[in-house]
Amino acid sequence: MQITNVNCPESKYPIKCPYPMTPEYITIHNTANDASAMSEISYMLGNNMKTSFHAAVDNERVVTGLPFDRNGWHSGDRRKWNRK
């Protein structure tokens, strides 16, 4: 499977991934839509909403958008929010 890395601009770190972290777990979501992985990452990085995630997967490739050593705003318990 092809892996494509799309770097989140550092200017968007305060919105998309403001905290450094050491990852301990993987969270997987199924969005149940037909968008490509590249479209999902492009949309996430192209807006100014705090919603963010590290990677998207489709039938052909994995596309990463956030560094794995930074938090994402895709799941959490409202106290830690992917900041382990």
N, C-alpha and C positions, 0 to 999 in steps of 0.2 A: 504494500500500500504506500502510495506517495505521501510524504509529509512536507507541507509547505509552511514556512514560518513567516508570519506577517507581524512586524514589530509595532506594538502600541507606541505612539509618539510620547516621549517623556512629558510633553506639555499636557497630556491627558492623564498622567499618573494621579494627580489629585482627585480626579473624578472616578477613574476606572480601577485603579489599584494602588491606593495611597500608602499601604503598609507593607514593609518587608515581612516575610514569613519563611518558615521551614515547613514544607508540606509534609503532612502525615497521612492523609487520606485522599481518596478519589471520590468525587461526587459525579454521578452520571444522570443526565436529564434526557428524556425523549421529548422533543418539541412537536413531534408528529406532523411536521410540515414537509413540503417538497423542496425547500430552498437548499441550494448547495452549501457545502461547508464554507466556501469562500464568500458566498453571499451573507451567511450568518455572521462571520467575522467582520466583513466590510461594514455591515449595518451596525454592529455593536461598536466598532471603533469610530464610525462616522457620525455618531450622535453624541449629545452631551448628557445623556441619562446615566445614572450611577450603575445601572445593571451591566454586569460584565461577566465574562467567563474565559477560561484559559484556552480551550480548544473546541472546535466543532468537527464532526465526522460525518461524511456522507458515504455513498457506495464506492467512491473512487479514491478519496484522500482524507487526510487529517490536516486541518489548518489551525495553527496556533496563533493566538492574538495577544495574550498577556504572558509576561515572564512567569515561570513556575515558582520563582522565589518572591513573588508579590501577591497580595491578596486579590480575590475576586469578589464581586457582590452577587453571587448566584445562589448561595445557600448559607445557612448558619442558624444559630440559636438566639440571635439578636444581642448576644453579649460578645461573641467571638467573631462571627461573620467571616469564616475562612481565614483567620489570622493566627493559626497555630504555628 
